[in-house]
Amino acid sequence: MIVRDVDFDKWCDDLAANEAQIVNTPMYWADKLKARINKGDQVYGDTTPWSKLNDKFRFRPGEISLVAGYSGHMKSFITTYYASHLVLNLGKRVAMASLELHPEETLYRMACHVAACAPSPEVGDKFLQATDELMAIYDQVDSVEASRIYGFVRFVSHYLKCDHIIIDSLTKLGIKKSDTDMEKQVVDRLQKLAKASGKHIHLVCHCRKPDGPQGEMKMPTKQDIGGASEIVSLADNVIMVWTDPKKKQLKDKMDRGDILTEAQNEHMERPDTILGFEKQRHGKWEGKCGLWFKRNQFISAPNLPPTRFGDL
């Protein structure tokens, strides 16, 4: 995937004309309707890294998924993990705008997932060679005007032919904290871009800091996503990410040499992270998926071996 001598500003121009809805008679969609009829209720789209979800949830083209959770609950780790799967296991083209991380840090995280440990320089080189034609990374850290992200989406969709576009996060798109109307407009525009391009956009969002005695011990729901309530309505899918704080506390106790009670040992058998699929507009299933974080990977059962990524 070569990006050279490109006038990126032209991709950031007014996109209204490119998003215009074209009016046609029903026969215009004859082939697409036939393909949809043949699919029936079959789950379709690109798989997640967790096979137990294959018949429940997939990343379908032309949709936008919100990936949300409390700060520090591994939302970004989840997206880099499944990005590794999309690129190396499925051969999909993925563009990433990780506005809170330098590009080398994003790549390092992905290399850690692939190596299932801290990668050696040799593994790093193999990872770069395997992903160079399939990945594009937006070299920008800190806030970016939403208009430039629209340009980025259009550029990687039409020019680089990327299948998936990950934007981390909504709070970095130059939106004032109290400007809920702007938040709604941004998600609405991204949803239109996903639909018009046929690409899948993954947008990371934060949850409000929880009130009450349970605090972050309670898994958030889609109602806890910060900002405008309309962004949940606009999204096709909503994936909540929650990492069990109590389990982390118990791990710290074990590291100090403390003896756990029977109840605490039972709690240690629970998943480290839970994904809550709280909305799936074009799918029937909603539910939760437990994951264990081991060797820099999210695996779907504690006794499974590390996941392989391609030939690496």
C-alpha positions, 0 to 999 in steps of 0.5 A: 500500500503506497502513499506518495505525492498525494494532495490530501487536502483535496480529500478534505473538501466539501463532501456533500456532493459525494454523499448525495443520495441518488434516486433510482427505481427498484430494478436498479437494485435487482442484483443486490436484492437477489444477493440479499434474498440468497443470504436470508438470515445467515450471518455475514461480514468479516469475523472477529478474532473469537470463533464463538461469535462467528454465528452471532456477530460480524463486521458488515460492510457499510456500517459503523460500530461504536466501541465504548467503555470507561477510560483505561478499560482496554478499548484501544487494545481491543481494536488493535487486537481485532485489527491484527486479525482482520489484516493478518488472518482475513487479508483485509485492508485496515486504516487506523487513526489512533489519535491518542497514540503515536503510530509506532506505539500502535504498531508495537501493540499489534506486534505484541498481539502477534508475538504473544509476548514482547516482540523481538526486532526480527518479529517486528520486521516480519510484522511490518513486511506482512502488513505494509500492503494492507495497513494505512496509519494516519500520522497525527496525534492529538485533536484533529478537526472532524472535517479532516477525518472525513477527508481521511475516511474518504481517502482511505476508502476510495484511494487505498481501498481499505475495508475497515477504518478505525478512529480512536477516538470521538473525543479527539475530533475537535468537539467541545465537551458540551457540544452534543449537536456537533457530536451528533453531526460527526457520527451522522456524517461518519455513518453516511460515509460508511454507507456510501463507501461500503466500508466498516467504520469503527469509532471509539467512544468514552463512557461517563465517569460512573456515579454510585458506590459500585463505580467502575465495578459495574459494567457500563451500558450503551446509556453510559456513553458520553455525549449526545444520546443520539450517537447510539441511535445513529450507530449500527452496532454498539460494543461495550468494553469492560475490564474487571477492576476487582480481578486486577485488585486480586492479581495485585494481592497475589503479586504481593504474596497475599493468600486469597479466600475461596470466594476470591479464587473463584472470582479469579476464574472469571473473564478479565474483559467482557464485551457487551454487544448491546446493539446490532441493527442488522443482526438478531443477537445481542449479548456478552462475550468473556475474554481472558487477557493472556500473553498480550492477547484476548482469548475466549477461554482460559485454557486456549493456546495463543492465537496465530496471526497469519504465518507469523 
